[in-house]
């Protein structure tokens, strides 16, 4: 059976033919060259890495979720953190962009809207390249170009009047957007697209006449008209009492349930069905010929779209994740400041200087956890901050203090601050000056692995050996309660050798430990071991208060340089819980006196 065109009717509202004759000035300003907002032009990535295990031990995931904002950007943020850069020019490049977004909040708002457009563009671009059918490619490409025009217009509004931007990345993007927007090429496309789109929107249904033979078998199909409205199918009874509607059928004959392709078209989805092999021959031939007919109807569109083949959207798609990075970064800064906590742009010191000065530094993970527990208000009086100083007077901190006294939180805060700075982000301080590191090596804890003959001690020894196999003098090492599973004597012997090796290597390090003897050996190690990284004793402090004439010990979580307090912590805790010898003796005397009183009665 052949499908033939019975007569040529005016296609409802299709405005294709006149456009064929409109000639355009093809100024190829929409260069496909990428614009990177994470790396300066021509700068190659030079990144240190955090392993998966170190990422978990440093507990980076809450921070990743907080900055990413949406789960779909988690992996991008995770990669940036794991591959943090140690190139000062890259760090400054990103910080400049953040500063511009903070100084121009309306620009950030426009970029958020633009990122929604890019998300739509990604779908349309994928469709335009995935179809074998010229018809589907044409429809998808038309949608892609429409989104492209919307994106350029949105970004033009974002950059209009933004002459004071200081970041090289945003200035370069601004210049390209404005150059495209002002080009004759873009202006012609913006004028023609609505006409093309209107013509495409006009094809909503077709009217087909089917001729039957004497046995009522279909023998010929004839195209009657192309319509701008869809048909709906109803029963014969419904048709008889519906009052008549030329766009309403008597009964629906076919509706393919297996829709395998969809194209976003304006706010609707045009569903394109591909018939299965076993479908009836009439329907197969009918749809095949109808597809050919529609391709002919769209023929005037092809040369117009071909004139814009030079327009590529790949460079725009590459901006989505980078926009999301900066949107999330600025919102994170605003969130912390809204909680009464400081966030600042760090000053970048030379790597070889191996220094770090953090003022009012706090643990962002702790702040995030606490922020979920309060509806509103400030965390400024609930989060303990500390000043941190790595310099010639001390680059390796031997950190002691009571259990749950803040040692791990302090060490983690330093590590997270270093990572944030080297991702080109603001840091949780009121002021900060930091030298980049070439790598951050973290060992915070390890679970017992019974399957290993060496046990936990062997696992810990292997991890420490791996750190020394990779670390350089420009690295940072964070160790938390290493070798705590073995006896105090063995642990002290092992840790003394490790901190001596850290000094010899010349790293910056924080070694949180329960070994007060190790802290007491600092002067001897500094004298006996070569190296530019001096050891210094840091103590997680206690605050004292008076209660019923006794001394109560409460953790202040303040960390300061001082001599280790050794047994004094245990004595304070004993007094706090009433188990010092004097307190226990008094308890015994009171119990005896009470017993005697009962006996006398």
C-alpha positions in Angstrom: 0.0 0.0 0.0 1.4 3.4 -0.9 0.7 6.6 0.9 0.2 9.5 -1.5 -0.4 13.2 -1.1 -3.9 13.9 -2.2 -3.6 17.7 -2.5 -1.2 20.5 -1.4 -2.9 22.4 1.4 -1.5 25.5 3.2 0.4 24.2 6.2 -1.1 25.9 9.2 1.1 28.8 10.3 4.3 27.2 9.0 6.7 30.1 8.3 9.6 28.2 6.8 9.7 29.2 3.1 10.4 32.9 3.4 13.3 32.2 5.8 15.2 30.2 3.2 15.9 33.4 1.3 17.1 35.5 4.3 20.9 35.7 4.0 23.0 36.2 7.0 26.4 37.5 7.8 28.2 34.5 9.4 30.5 36.0 11.9 31.9 33.0 13.7 32.3 34.7 17.1 30.9 31.8 19.0 34.3 30.1 19.3 34.3 26.6 20.5 37.4 27.2 22.5 36.8 26.3 26.2 36.8 28.9 28.9 37.9 27.5 32.2 36.9 29.1 35.5 39.0 26.7 37.6 42.3 27.1 35.8 43.8 30.1 34.1 44.1 30.0 30.3 47.1 27.8 29.4 47.7 26.6 32.9 48.0 22.9 33.3 46.7 21.1 36.3 49.3 20.5 39.0 47.5 18.7 41.7 48.2 16.8 44.9 45.8 14.1 45.8 44.0 12.7 48.8 43.4 9.0 48.7 39.9 7.6 49.2 40.9 6.5 52.7 42.4 9.8 53.6 39.3 11.5 52.2 37.2 9.5 54.6 39.5 9.8 57.6 39.5 13.6 57.2 35.7 13.4 57.0 35.5 15.5 53.8 32.1 14.3 52.7 30.0 16.6 54.8 32.0 19.6 53.4 31.6 18.2 49.9 27.8 17.9 50.2 27.6 21.4 51.8 29.5 23.2 49.0 28.2 21.1 46.1 24.6 22.0 47.0 23.0 19.4 44.8 23.9 15.7 44.8 24.6 15.7 41.0 27.6 18.0 41.7 29.1 15.9 44.5 31.5 14.1 42.3 32.8 17.3 40.8 33.4 18.8 44.2 34.9 15.5 45.4 37.4 15.6 42.5 38.4 19.2 43.2 39.1 18.4 46.8 41.0 15.2 46.1 43.0 17.0 43.4 43.6 20.2 45.3 46.2 22.4 43.6 49.4 23.7 45.0 49.9 26.3 42.3 49.5 29.8 43.8 48.3 31.3 40.5 45.4 28.8 40.3 44.4 29.4 43.9 44.5 33.2 43.4 42.5 32.8 40.1 39.7 31.0 41.9 39.7 33.4 44.9 39.4 36.4 42.6 36.3 34.9 41.0 34.8 34.2 44.4 35.5 37.8 45.4 33.7 39.1 42.3 30.6 37.0 43.1 30.6 38.2 46.7 31.0 41.8 45.6 28.3 41.4 42.8 25.5 39.3 44.2 23.2 40.1 41.3 25.8 38.5 39.0 25.7 35.3 41.1 21.9 35.3 40.8 22.1 35.5 37.0 24.7 32.7 36.9 22.3 30.5 38.9 19.6 31.0 36.3 22.1 30.4 33.5 23.1 27.1 35.1 19.5 25.9 34.8 19.6 26.8 31.1 22.8 24.8 30.7 21.1 21.8 32.3 18.4 21.9 29.6 21.1 22.4 26.9 22.9 19.3 28.0 19.8 17.2 27.4 19.1 18.8 24.0 22.7 18.6 22.8 22.8 14.9 23.7 19.7 14.3 21.7 20.9 16.2 18.6 24.0 14.0 18.5 22.4 10.7 19.3 19.7 10.4 16.6 20.4 8.7 13.3 17.2 10.2 11.9 17.7 13.6 10.1 14.2 14.6 11.2 15.0 14.1 14.9 18.4 15.7 14.5 16.8 18.8 13.0 14.2 19.1 15.8 16.9 18.5 18.5 19.3 21.0 16.9 16.6 23.6 16.7 16.0 23.2 20.4 19.7 23.3 21.1 20.1 26.6 19.2 17.0 28.0 21.0 18.6 27.2 24.4 21.9 28.7 23.1 20.2 32.0 22.4 18.5 32.0 25.8 21.9 31.3 27.5 23.7 34.2 25.7 20.8 36.5 26.5 20.8 35.5 30.2 24.5 35.9 30.5 24.4 39.3 28.7 22.0 40.5 31.4 24.4 39.1 34.0 27.4 41.0 32.6 25.7 44.2 31.6 27.4 47.1 33.3 29.9 44.9 35.1 33.0 46.9 34.3 34.7 46.5 37.7 35.2 42.8 37.7 38.7 42.0 38.9 39.0 38.2 38.1 40.6 37.3 34.8 38.2 34.3 34.4 35.0 36.3 34.6 36.4 39.1 32.5 37.3 36.7 29.8 33.8 35.1 29.9 32.2 38.5 29.9 34.1 39.6 26.9 33.1 36.5 24.9 29.4 36.7 25.9 29.2 40.4 25.0 31.0 39.9 21.7 28.6 37.1 20.7 25.6 39.1 21.8 26.6 42.1 19.7 27.4 40.0 16.6 25.1 40.0 13.5 25.3 36.3 13.5 23.6 36.0 17.0 21.1 38.8 16.2 20.0 37.0 13.0 19.7 33.7 14.8 17.6 35.3 17.6 15.2 36.8 15.0 14.9 33.6 13.0 14.5 31.1 15.7 11.0 32.2 16.9 9.8 31.8 13.3 11.3 28.4 12.9 10.1 27.3 16.3 6.6 28.6 15.5 6.6 26.6 12.3 7.6 23.5 14.1 5.0 24.1 16.8 2.4 24.2 14.0 2.9 20.5 13.2 0.7 19.0 15.8 -1.2 16.4 13.8 -2.0 15.2 10.3 -5.3 14.2 8.7 -5.1 11.1 6.6 -7.8 9.6 4.4 -7.7 5.9 4.0 -9.4 4.3 0.9 -10.9 0.8 1.3 -11.6 -1.9 -1.2 -14.9 -3.9 -1.5 -13.9 -6.1 1.4 -13.2 -3.0 3.5 -9.5 -3.6 3.5 -7.3 -0.5 3.4 -5.6 -0.1 0.1 -4.5 3.5 -0.1 -3.8 6.4 2.3 -4.0 10.0 1.3 -2.6 13.0 3.3 -5.5 15.5 3.7 -4.0 18.2 5.8 -1.3 19.2 8.4 -2.9 20.7 11.5 -1.8 22.9 14.4 -3.9 21.0 17.0 -3.9 17.5 18.2 -6.7 14.9 17.8 -8.3 13.1 20.7 -10.2 9.9 20.5 -13.6 9.2 22.0 -16.3 6.6 21.7 -19.0 6.9 19.0 -21.6 7.7 21.7 -19.4 10.5 23.1 -18.8 11.9 19.6 -22.6 12.0 18.9 -23.3 14.0 22.0 -20.2 16.2 22.1 -21.6 18.9 19.8 -19.0 18.3 17.1 -15.3 19.2 17.0 -13.2 18.8 13.9 -10.2 18.0 16.0 -11.9 15.3 17.9 -11.9 11.7 16.5 -14.6 9.1 16.7 -12.3 6.5 18.3 -8.6 6.2 18.9 -7.1 3.5 16.7 -3.5 3.4 17.8 -1.3 4.8 20.5 2.2 3.3 20.8 2.9 2.5 24.5 6.6 1.9 23.8 7.9 5.4 23.5 11.6 5.1 23.2 12.6 8.6 22.4 11.5 12.0 23.6 12.5 15.5 22.6 12.1 18.4 24.9 10.2 20.9 22.8 9.4 24.2 24.5 7.6 23.2 27.7 6.2 20.1 26.1 7.7 16.7 25.2 7.2 15.5 21.7 7.1 11.8 21.9 8.6 10.0 18.9 7.6 6.4 18.6 9.5 3.8 16.6 7.2 0.9 15.7 8.1 -2.7 16.7 9.0 -5.2 14.1 5.8 -7.2 14.7 3.4 -4.3 14.2 0.9 -4.5 11.4 2.2 -3.8 7.9 -0.4 -1.0 7.4 0.8 0.9 10.4 4.5 0.3 9.6 4.2 1.6 6.0 1.9 4.5 7.1 4.4 5.7 9.7 7.3 5.2 7.3 5.8 7.3 4.6 4.5 9.9 7.0 8.0 10.3 8.3 9.3 10.9 4.8 6.6 13.5 4.2 7.4 15.4 7.4 11.1 15.4 6.4 10.0 17.1 3.1 7.9 19.6 5.1 11.0 20.5 7.2 13.3 20.7 4.2 13.3 24.5 4.2 14.7 24.4 7.8 17.8 22.5 6.9 19.7 25.2 5.0 19.0 27.7 7.8 20.3 25.4 10.5 23.3 24.6 8.3 24.3 28.3 8.4 24.8 27.9 12.1 27.0 24.7 12.0 29.9 26.7 13.4 28.0 27.3 16.7 29.1 24.7 19.2 27.8 24.5 22.8 30.5 22.3 24.3 32.2 25.3 25.8 29.0 26.3 27.5 28.3 22.8 28.8 31.8 22.9 30.4 30.7 25.8 32.5 27.9 24.1 34.4 30.0 22.2 37.0 32.3 25.3 37.4 29.4 27.6 37.9 28.0 25.1 40.5 31.4 25.2 42.3 31.3 29.0 42.7 27.6 29.1 43.5 28.1 26.5 46.2 31.3 28.2 47.5 29.7 31.6 47.9 26.5 30.1 49.5 28.7 28.2 52.0 30.5 31.4 52.9 27.2 33.1 53.5 25.9 30.2 55.5 28.9 30.2 57.9 28.8 34.0 58.3 25.1 33.8 58.9 25.9 31.5 61.8 28.2 34.2 63.2 31.4 32.4 62.2 34.2 34.0 60.3 35.2 33.1 56.7 38.1 34.9 55.0 40.2 35.0 51.9 43.6 33.4 52.8 46.8 35.1 51.9 49.0 32.7 49.9 52.6 32.4 51.2 55.4 30.7 49.2 55.4 26.9 49.5 59.1 26.9 50.5 58.3 29.1 53.5 56.3 26.3 55.1 54.3 28.5 57.3 50.7 28.9 58.3 49.0 31.4 60.6 45.4 30.9 61.2 43.4 33.2 63.4 40.2 32.1 65.1 40.3 28.8 63.2 37.4 26.4 63.7 36.3 23.0 62.4 33.8 23.5 59.6 32.5 19.9 60.0 31.7 20.7 63.7 29.9 23.9 62.6 27.9 22.0 60.0 26.8 19.4 62.5 25.8 22.0 65.1 24.0 24.1 62.5 21.5 21.3 61.9 20.6 21.3 65.6 19.6 24.9 65.8 16.8 26.6 64.0 18.3 30.1 64.1 20.9 32.1 66.0 24.6 32.3 66.2 27.2 29.5 66.8 29.9 32.0 67.6 29.5 31.4 71.4 29.2 27.6 70.9 32.1 26.8 68.5 35.6 27.1 70.0 38.2 28.6 67.8 41.9 28.4 68.0 44.9 30.4 66.7 47.4 28.2 64.8 50.9 29.1 63.9 53.4 27.0 61.9 56.7 28.8 61.6 60.4 28.5 62.6 59.4 28.3 66.3 57.4 25.1 65.7 56.3 23.2 62.6 55.5 19.8 64.2 52.9 19.9 66.9 52.9 17.2 69.6 49.4 17.5 70.8 48.3 16.1 74.1 45.3 16.5 76.3 42.4 14.6 77.8 40.2 12.1 76.0 37.4 14.0 74.1 39.3 17.2 74.8 39.3 18.4 71.2 42.6 16.9 69.8 41.0 15.2 66.8 38.7 18.2 66.1 41.7 20.5 66.2 43.9 18.4 63.9 41.0 17.9 61.5 40.2 21.7 61.4 43.8 22.4 60.3 43.6 19.7 57.6 40.3 20.9 56.3 41.5 24.5 56.3 44.5 23.6 54.2 42.4 21.7 51.7 39.9 24.6 51.4 42.7 27.1 50.8 44.3 24.9 48.1 40.9 24.4 46.4 40.9 28.2 46.0 38.2 28.7 48.6 37.7 30.9 51.6 38.8 29.4 54.9 37.2 29.2 58.4 39.3 31.9 60.0 39.1 35.7 60.7 42.5 36.0 59.0 44.8 33.5 57.5 48.3 33.3 55.8 49.1 29.8 54.5 51.9 28.2 52.5 50.5 25.5 50.1 51.6 21.9 50.6 52.4 19.4 47.8 50.4 16.7 49.5 48.3 16.1 52.7 48.9 12.8 54.4 46.3 11.8 56.9 46.2 8.9 59.4 43.4 9.3 61.9 42.2 5.8 62.7 42.1 2.2 61.4 39.8 -0.7 62.2 41.1 -4.0 63.4 41.7 -6.3 60.5 41.6 -9.7 62.0 42.3 -11.4 58.7 45.8 -9.9 58.7 48.4 -11.9 60.6 50.1 -8.6 61.7 46.9 -7.3 63.3 46.2 -3.6 63.9 49.8 -2.8 64.7 50.9 -4.2 61.4 48.2 -2.2 59.5 49.2 1.0 61.3 52.9 0.4 60.6 52.2 -0.2 56.9 50.2 3.1 56.7 52.9 5.1 58.4 55.5 3.5 56.1 53.4 4.5 53.0 53.3 8.1 54.3 57.1 8.4 54.6 57.4 6.8 51.2 55.4 9.6 49.6 55.9 12.7 51.8 58.3 15.5 51.0 59.6 18.5 53.0 56.7 20.5 51.5 54.0 18.1 52.7 51.7 18.2 55.7 51.1 15.1 57.9 48.3 14.6 60.3 48.5 11.7 62.8 45.9 11.0 65.4 46.5 8.5 68.2 48.8 6.3 66.1 49.9 3.0 67.8 47.4 3.5 70.6 46.5 -0.2 70.3 49.8 -1.4 71.6 51.4 -1.0 75.1 52.5 2.4 76.3 56.1 1.4 76.2 56.0 0.1 72.6 53.9 3.0 71.5 56.3 5.5 72.9 59.3 3.8 71.2 57.6 3.8 67.8 56.2 7.3 68.0 59.6 8.7 69.1 61.2 7.4 66.0 58.3 8.7 63.8 58.3 12.2 65.1 62.2 12.2 64.8 61.8 11.2 61.2 59.2 13.9 60.6 61.7 16.5 61.9 64.4 15.1 59.7 62.1 15.3 56.7 61.1 18.9 57.4 57.3 18.6 57.1 54.5 20.5 58.8 52.6 18.0 61.1 50.1 17.6 63.9 50.6 14.5 66.0 47.8 14.0 68.4 48.8 11.5 71.1 48.0 10.2 74.5 51.8 9.8 75.2 52.8 12.6 77.5 56.3 11.1 77.7 56.6 11.8 74.0 55.8 15.5 74.6 58.3 15.6 77.4 61.0 14.3 75.0 60.6 17.2 72.6 63.6 19.2 73.7 65.9 16.2 73.4 64.6 15.3 69.9 65.0 18.9 68.8 68.7 18.8 70.0 69.6 15.4 68.6 67.8 15.3 65.3 68.6 17.4 62.3 65.9 19.2 60.3 64.3 22.6 59.8 60.9 21.6 61.4 61.1 22.2 65.1 58.9 20.2 67.5 56.6 22.1 69.9 54.3 20.9 72.6 50.6 21.8 72.2 48.0 21.1 74.9 44.3 20.8 74.6 43.4 22.8 77.7 41.0 22.5 80.6 39.1 25.2 82.3 38.6 25.3 86.0 35.6 26.2 88.1 34.9 26.0 91.8 32.0 23.9 93.1 31.5 23.1 96.8 35.1 24.0 97.5 36.5 21.5 95.0 38.0 21.9 91.6 36.0 20.8 88.6 37.7 20.0 85.4 35.9 20.9 82.2 37.3 20.7 78.7 37.8 24.2 77.2 38.8 22.8 73.7 41.4 25.6 73.6 44.7 24.5 72.3 47.8 26.4 73.3 51.6 25.9 73.3 52.8 24.8 76.7 54.5 22.0 78.6 52.6 18.7 78.7 50.5 18.5 81.9 50.9 14.7 82.3 49.2 13.3 85.4 47.6 16.6 86.2 44.8 15.8 83.7 44.1 12.5 85.4 44.2 14.2 88.8 41.7 16.8 87.6 39.4 14.2 86.2 39.6 12.1 89.4 38.6 15.2 91.4 35.8 15.9 88.9 34.2 12.5 89.4 35.0 12.3 93.1 37.5 9.5 92.9 40.7 11.1 94.2 42.2 9.5 97.3 41.1 12.3 99.6 37.6 12.2 98.1 37.3 8.4 98.4 38.7 8.5 101.9 36.1 11.1 102.9 33.3 8.9 101.3 34.5 5.9 103.3 34.5 7.9 106.5 31.0 9.2 105.8 29.7 5.8 105.1 31.3 4.4 108.3 29.8 7.3 110.3 26.4 6.6 108.8 26.6 2.9 109.6 27.5 3.6 113.2 24.6 6.0 113.6 22.2 3.3 112.3 23.7 0.7 114.6 23.3 3.0 117.7 19.7 3.4 116.9 
